[in-house]
């Protein structure tokens, strides 16, 4: 079975980066008719940025899977929608990954960040190169690439 991991090239484990306290989230929505954003940028309490787009991978004829990429230090684009986080995400954050299996390939396609009793889900979207963002972000349609019950929620080491 083939495996498509998150795209991450940082100096520390990805889970360490995702556990940093959050201040706000920027949503870059390039094609509103498609619904989901094309990237999200986390602004952390230490002032650093982590941008998350989705990459598409062909796994079979006419079948693609979205895999998340994580890019450090990229400032949010002008015109992005801003979501401020409440105190739940300014402390300890638990991180899980969402893994999908399709046509003999597993792919790391999403993350769930949990701060206190609140969750934020970021997963590859139903339209290519988009994201579905749900949980504390309620102002968007939540349209993941696959139904959430098809994903396996796993610990991100």
C-alpha positions in Angstrom: 0.0 0.0 0.0 1.3 3.5 -0.9 1.4 6.2 1.8 1.2 10.0 1.2 2.4 11.8 4.4 1.8 15.5 5.2 4.3 17.7 3.4 6.4 19.2 6.2 10.1 20.1 6.1 10.5 22.1 9.4 13.3 21.6 11.9 11.0 20.2 14.6 8.2 17.6 14.5 5.0 18.9 12.9 3.0 18.1 16.1 5.3 20.5 18.0 4.4 23.3 15.6 0.7 22.5 15.6 0.6 22.5 19.5 1.7 26.1 19.7 -1.0 28.4 21.2 -3.2 30.1 18.6 -4.4 33.7 18.3 -6.2 33.8 15.0 -6.8 32.1 11.7 -6.7 33.6 8.2 -8.8 32.0 5.5 -7.7 32.6 1.9 -10.8 32.2 -0.3 -9.9 32.6 -4.0 -13.1 31.1 -5.5 -16.1 31.7 -3.3 -18.3 29.6 -5.5 -16.2 26.6 -4.6 -16.9 27.1 -1.0 -13.7 26.3 0.9 -10.6 28.3 1.3 -7.5 27.5 -0.7 -5.3 27.9 2.4 -5.4 28.8 6.0 -2.7 30.5 8.0 -2.4 30.0 11.8 -1.1 33.0 13.7 0.4 31.7 16.9 0.8 33.5 20.2 4.5 33.8 19.6 3.8 35.9 16.5 4.9 33.1 14.0 2.8 31.9 11.1 2.0 28.4 9.7 0.2 28.2 6.4 -1.7 25.2 5.3 -2.7 24.5 1.6 -3.8 21.2 0.1 -1.9 19.4 -2.7 -3.6 16.9 -5.0 -2.1 13.4 -5.8 -3.3 11.0 -8.4 -3.9 7.6 -6.9 -5.8 5.9 -9.7 -7.3 6.9 -13.1 -9.6 9.9 -12.4 -9.1 9.6 -8.6 -7.1 12.2 -6.6 -6.5 12.6 -2.9 -5.7 15.9 -1.1 -2.8 15.9 1.3 -2.0 18.9 3.5 1.2 20.9 3.3 2.6 23.0 6.1 4.7 26.0 5.4 6.4 28.0 8.2 6.8 31.7 8.3 4.5 32.6 5.4 2.5 35.7 6.3 -1.2 35.7 5.5 -2.3 37.2 2.2 -4.1 40.5 2.0 -7.8 40.2 1.9 -8.0 36.9 3.8 -10.9 36.4 6.2 -9.9 36.6 9.8 -11.2 34.4 12.6 -10.0 35.2 16.2 -9.6 32.2 18.6 -11.0 32.3 22.1 -9.0 31.3 25.1 -9.4 27.6 24.5 -6.7 27.6 21.8 -4.3 29.9 23.7 -3.3 27.0 26.0 -2.6 23.4 25.5 -3.6 22.0 22.1 -4.1 18.3 21.4 -3.4 17.3 17.8 -4.8 14.4 15.7 -4.4 13.6 12.0 -7.0 12.4 9.7 -6.0 9.6 7.3 -8.0 8.4 4.4 -7.6 5.1 2.4 -8.5 5.2 -1.3 -7.5 2.8 -4.2 -4.6 1.2 -2.3 -3.2 4.5 -1.0 -3.4 6.0 2.5 -3.1 9.8 2.7 -2.6 12.2 5.6 -5.4 14.6 4.6 -6.4 16.5 7.7 -5.8 17.6 11.2 -8.0 18.2 14.2 -6.8 20.7 16.8 -8.5 20.5 20.2 -8.2 23.3 22.7 -10.3 22.5 25.9 -13.7 21.4 24.7 -13.4 23.2 21.3 -12.2 21.6 18.1 -10.9 22.9 14.8 -10.9 20.6 11.8 -8.8 21.3 8.7 -9.1 18.7 5.9 -8.7 18.5 2.1 -11.9 19.9 0.6 -14.4 18.6 -1.9 -13.1 20.7 -4.7 -9.4 20.3 -5.8 -6.9 22.4 -3.9 -9.4 23.6 -1.4 -9.8 23.0 2.3 -12.8 22.2 4.5 -12.6 24.1 7.8 -15.0 23.2 10.6 -15.6 23.2 14.3 -15.1 26.6 15.9 -15.3 28.1 12.4 -19.0 28.0 11.6 -19.2 30.7 8.9 -18.2 28.3 6.1 -19.7 25.3 4.4 -17.9 22.3 5.7 -17.3 20.1 2.6 -14.5 17.6 3.1 -13.2 15.6 0.2 -14.7 12.4 1.7 -17.3 12.0 4.5 -15.6 12.4 7.9 -16.6 8.8 9.0 -14.2 7.5 6.2 -11.2 9.1 7.8 -9.2 7.4 10.6 -8.3 9.8 13.4 -4.8 9.0 14.6 -2.3 10.5 17.0 0.3 12.8 15.4 3.7 12.0 16.9 
